[in-house]
Amino acid sequence: MWIETCNKAARFTLSLSMTDFDSKKFIRKAVYDSGPGDCILLESQSRDHPSSVISLLAAHPVRTLRSKGGKLIWEEKGKEHRFHGNPWQALREFRKECKAPIFGYLGYDLKNFSVKPPLASDNPELIEASEMYFMEPGTLVHFNEFGISSSHGQSVSDYLKEKGIEPEIAQAPGLEPGITVDEYIRNVEEIKRRIHEGDFYELNYSYPFTSTFSGDPLDLYERMRAINPVPFGAFIRCEDLHVCCSSPERYLKKAGNEIVSEPIKGTAARHRDPAADTLQKESLLNEKNRAENLMIVDLVRHDLSQIAKTGSVEVSRLYDIQSFGTVHQLISTVRAEADDGADPVDILEACFPMGSMTGAPKIAVMKAIEELEVYKRGIYSGAIGYIDQEGDFDFNVVIRTAVIRKGRLVYPVGGAITGDSDPLDEWKETLIKARVLTEALSKRGAARNEVESK
């Protein structure tokens, strides 16, 4: 992920290129050395994945933009400008003022500003966080396993010789789902009833795992990365908020006039036995998964058609199976050509949130989600990424993600419910999606040992 368009930033000067570059050690040291301030890591973790091209680390913000319920804070040179407005419009203005790529996230509830009449979110917020956050970094680094380019003047080889800080082991005792299996089954049956009555076709229903948290969020991120390398990983430190994201899914990428979306629908657990693992992989192509995937592909096609040149939207790959550390996924690819001079924020807003995180039709299911779910999704179901100076961008979908603040951890999981869904099978699938977190927490110190053995 995190395509090469960021190489256009004028701040980059080549510092090091070497075949034995230790990206894990660099990430740990660079995140700590960036100080207590905000930093965002966009990491291509899976070397074998075609989208794993380059990783980016942004730190030392020159200016930031935050939004919460239409209340915006634009901070620059130590001064805050507070105002009310539409966060999408504020993001357009913010991007135009910045002289480097901007990095940040789009929270799920930005949907409330994308449709008319506006939607509302009255469910409780489990972890308080901005609905949108972006920064223009003063320090920007891009790297892969072969080398590194940086806006920082220090020799990276000398930098890596310096002793780094060891993270405190992350712990989340008492991790448990925020809903019982019986409550989940009742809600799935209600969703199926409404599908059969014609209210909607497919709904992505989610619930949160929650726990107290102690230790270092970076340690948790390292262990999630070791267990489940993905092309769209991200680590965010924003004041006292931390986000550990192990996402295999791309929301939108724009390179030149080409727009690409890669929705995921269809999940199967990995198996240690190769023969059983192959059977699991092949099971993804069953009728139910293909129907779920196709419905979301059609929704993404519709979203892209709002901002694409007429006739340019096409499905270049349908039902492609990709394998990751803990799961196999059924992924399709939709492409389109943007109009000349299209504003990048217009494109992001028109398709937001990702159809795989809502269902279809989008507005009807977003209203139903607010009725059926017991929490406000927050960053989950949103997108993390960057926009460069020329308007190119790359954003993931925020899934397989732990959000941490003030000693509390939230890790939502969900899945698509259709008229043919078996409620207990759907529950089991959500537990599969939680394995990235549960396995990471059960292997305390595993990622530390991996780094220290280098």
N, C-alpha and C positions, 0 to 999 in steps of 0.2 A: 504493500500500500504506500500511501504518502508519496505520490509520483514526483518525478524529477522537476516539475515546474518551479518548485521552490529554489532551484539552482539559479533562477534568474535574479535572485536578491543580490543587489550590488555589494552588500556587506561581506559576502563570503570571500575568504582568502584561504588557499589550500595550506593546511598545517601539517598533514601527515597522510601517507598512503603506505600501508604495509599489510602483508598477507596474514600476519599473526595479531592483528588488532583485536583486543579483547573488549568487545562491545558491552558485555555484562559488567565488567569492572569499571568501564568508563561511565556507564549509566549511573551506577551506584555512587561513584565519586562526584560526578557532575551534578546530580540532583542534590546531594548534601552541600556541595560547595557553592551552589547557586543561592545559598543563604535561606533565610526563613520566608522570603517572598514567593510570589506565585511562579510556578513553572509548569510546563506542559510537555510531556513526552509522547510522541506518536511513533510507535515502534512496529516495524515489519519483523516479526519474530520467527516466521516459518520459512526457512531457507528454500524449501522445495516448492513453495507455492508461487505461482506466476505473478501474483500481486505483491509479493514481498520484494520490493525494489530498494527502498531506502527508508531510513528512520530520521526523525527530526526532534530536536530538543530546543524549546523556546523558554527563555528565562529573562529576568531583570526587565519587567515591563516599562516601556516608555509612557504608555497610556493604556487605560483599561475601560471597558464598558460593561456594566451590570444592569440586569433588569429583573424586577419582581413585581408582578401584577400591574404592569404599566408604569411603575415607578422606576426611573432610570438614574444611574450614577455614572457620569463620565469623569474619570480621574486622570489628571495630567499635571506633571510638574508639582506634585504634592497638593494640588488643589482639586476639590470635588465640585462638579456642577450637577445639581440635582434637578430633575424635571420630570414631567409626565408625558407619555406619548406611546406610540406604537413601537415596540422593540424592533420589529423588522425595518421600519423606516430609520430608526436610530442606528441600526447596524449599517444600513446603506451610507449614511452620513459619516459614521465612524471609519468605515473602510476607505472612503475617499480622502480622509485626513491623514491616513497612515502612509508611511514611506517604506514599509517593509511588509511582508506577509503577516496576516493576523491569524491568531490561533485561539480556539475556544470551543465552547459547546452550545448546543441548542437543546434546551429541556423540552420534555414532551408537552408541557402546558403552553408553549408558544402557539400551539394549535388554536388556543382561544382567541388569538389575534389574526388568524389566517382565514377564517370563514365568516360569513355574514348570514344571519346575525351571529355575534360572537358566542362562543361556548363558555361554560363556567365550570369550575372545579371546586367543589365544596368538601371533598374528602380530606381527612387529616393528613398533614405533611409529617412523615416519619423522621426525616432529616431536613432541617431548614437549609435551603440553598437557593442561589439565584436561578431564575428560569433561563437566563442566558448570560454567558460570560465570554468576553473576547479581550485579547491583549495584543498590543504591538510589542514584540520583544526587543530589548536592547542587545541581547546575546542570542544568537541563533546558530545551531550546529546541525549538520546533516551527516549521516554516517551509515555504513553497512559493515559486513564482516571483512571487507577488503581495505577500508580506510575511512578517513574522516576529513570533512571540510568545516571550517569554523570562522565566525566573525571575531573570535578571541585570539589575541596575538601570541599567547604562550605556546611553546612546543608541546604537542600532545604526548610525545614520548617522555619528555621530562615530567609532564603533568601526571602521567600514570605511574611514575616511580614514587610519587609522593604517597605517604600512607593515608588511607581513607578511613572514614568512620564506619564501624560495624553496626548494622541495624539491630535494634532490639527485636527479638522474635515475636511475631504477631500471634495473638491468641483471641479466639472468639468463643468463650465457654457459653454453653447454653443456647447454641444456634438452633432455632426451631422455626417451622413455618408459621406464618401469621394467620393461618386458617386451618381448620381440621379437615381431614379427608372427607368426612360426612358433609361438612359445609361446602367443600369444593364440589362434590358430586351433585348436591342439590342445585348449586348455581349452574353447573354444566347442563343439568336437565332443564333448567329454566331457559338457558340460552338455546337449547335444541327446540324447546317448545316455541320460542319466538321465531326461530328460523323456519319451522314448519308452518307458522302463521304468516310468513312472508315479510317479517320486519327487516330482515337482512339475510345474507347468504353465509357469512363466515365472520366470526368474532374472535379476536385474539384476547384471551382472558388470562390475567396474571394475578399473582399474589406475592407478598414479600417473605423471605426468610429474614429474621432479625436476631441480633445478639448484642451483648456488651462486647467491647473491643479494648484490648490493650496491646502495647507493643508498637512496632513501626509499620505503617501501611506499605512502605516500600518493600519490606520483607514479604508481606503477603503477595504483592504484585510479582516479585521475583519467583515465588513458588507457583503461582498461577501460570506464569510464563513457562516455567520448566515443565509443568504437567501438560499444558495445552498450548503449544506455540501457534500463533495465529497471524494472519497478515495485517490485521487492523487493531493491534493492541494499543492501549493508551494508559498513561499515568498522569493524573492531575493533582497538583497541590495548589489550592486557592485559599489563602488565609488558613483557617483551621479545617477546611474541607479537603478530603482526599478521595480520589476516584481511581479504582483499580479495574481496568477494563480488558477483558479477554475476548474480544469480538471477532468472529469469523465473517461478518457481513458488511458489505459496502452499501451505504445509502446512495450517495451520488458522487460521481467524479466528472469534472469538466476539464478537458484539455483542448484548447482551441475552441472549435465549434462543436466538438463531439461531447455528448453527455452519455454516461454509462451508469446504470443501476443494476445491482445484483441481489435481488430478493432471495431470502432463504425461507422455505417451507418444507419441512420433512426432516426428522431427526431420528437417528438410531444410535444406540450405545455401542462403543467399541468393545471388543472381546479379546481377551489375552490369547485364546486359541485361534490360530490363523484361519482354520476352516470355519469355525463359528463366526469369526469376524467377517469373513466373506459373505456368509449367509445374511448376517445383519445388514451389510452394505447393500446386497441385492434386494432386501426387503423394502428398501426405501422407494422402490419403483412400483409399489402397490397402488391400487386404484385410488384409495383415499388420499395418499400423499400427493399423487399427481393432480388430483382434483383441487386440493388445497393450494398447491403451487401455482396451478394455472389460474385460479381465481385472483391470486395476488399479482401474477404477471399481467393480467388484464387490467387490474387497478393501476399498476405502475405505468402501463402503456397510456392509460387515460390521463394520469397526472402529467406525464411528459408531453402529451399532445397539447397541453395548455400553453406551453412555452417553446415548442419545437416547430421547425419548418414543416409545413403541411406535407404529409406523406413520408416523412423521414423516420418515424418511429418504427423500430423493427425488433423482433426477438432473435438475437444471434445465437443463443444457446438455451435450450429448454431441457430441464431435468438432468442437469449435470451433477454427478455425485462427487463430492470432495470430502476427504478424510482429514480429521484433526486428532489431537491427542486423546480426547475422551469421547468424541462423537463422529459419526458420518452425517453429512448434510446434503440435502437436495437443493441445488442452487440453479437459478436461471439468470440469464443476462439480457437486459433490454437496453437498446441504444437509440439515440436520437441526435438530430442536428439542431443546435440552437440557432435562433435568428442572429444575424450579424449585430454586434453591439449589445447583445442581451446582458442585462444586469445580473451578476451572479446571485445576489440576494433574492431577486425575483424568482430565479430558478429554484433555489432552496426552499423558498416559501411556498411556491406553487405545488410542490410535491410533498410537503411536510404535513404530518409525520410520515415516516416510511410505511407503505401499505401493509407490509408484513407484520407491523406492530399494532395495526388497527383491525383490519378485516374489510369487508365490503357489504354495502356501499359505505364509504368512509365516514361521512357525517353522521349517518344513522348509528353506526357501531360506536363512534366516539361518544355519542350521547348515552348509549347503553352501557358502555364501559364505566362511565361515571356512576351509574346506578348500581352496577353489579359488584364493582371492586370496592375494597374497604380502605384504600389508601390512595394518596396522590402519588403518581408515578415519579415525578421529579425528573431527574436526569435520565433514568431508565426509559427506553423507547425513543429517546432523542437521538442526537448525533454529535460526534466529536470530530474536529478536523481543522482545516486551515483554508484561507483564501489568499491568493497571491496578488501582486500589484496589477497584473494583467487580467484579473478576473477568473483565472483558473482555480479550481478547488478540488478537495478530496475529503469526504466525510464518511465515517463508519456509522453503523447502527449500534446504539448502546444496549447491548445484551451481554450476558455472562459477566456482570459488573457488580462489584462491591463498592458501596458509597459509605464513607466513614466520616463521622464528625463527633467530637466531644464524647468519646468513649462508647459510641453506638455504631453498629454496622447494619446496613440494609442491603440485601441481595435479592432482587425480584426475579421471578421466573414465570414463564407463561407459555401458551401455545394456542394454535388455531383450533377453534371448535366449529364443527360443521354438523349438518343434520345426521351424519352417520357416525359421529364420534361416540366411542365407548368411554364413559366418564372415568372409570378406574384406569384404563389404559392412558388416558390423558394425564391423570395424576402421576402415574409412573413416569411419563415422559418429562414432566416438570422436575422430577427428582434426578433424572439423567442430566438435565441442564444445570442442576445444582452441583454436579460432581466436580466441576472445576474448582469450586470453593471448598467443598467438603474434603476432597482429596488433598488440596493445598494445606488446609488446616490440620489434617491428620499426619502430615509429613513435616513436622516441625524441624526446622534447620536444614531441610533437604536442599533448598536453593542456596543457602549459605555455604554448605559443603561443596556444592557444585562450583560456586564462584571461587572459593578459597583453594580448590584443587587445581585451578588453572595455572 
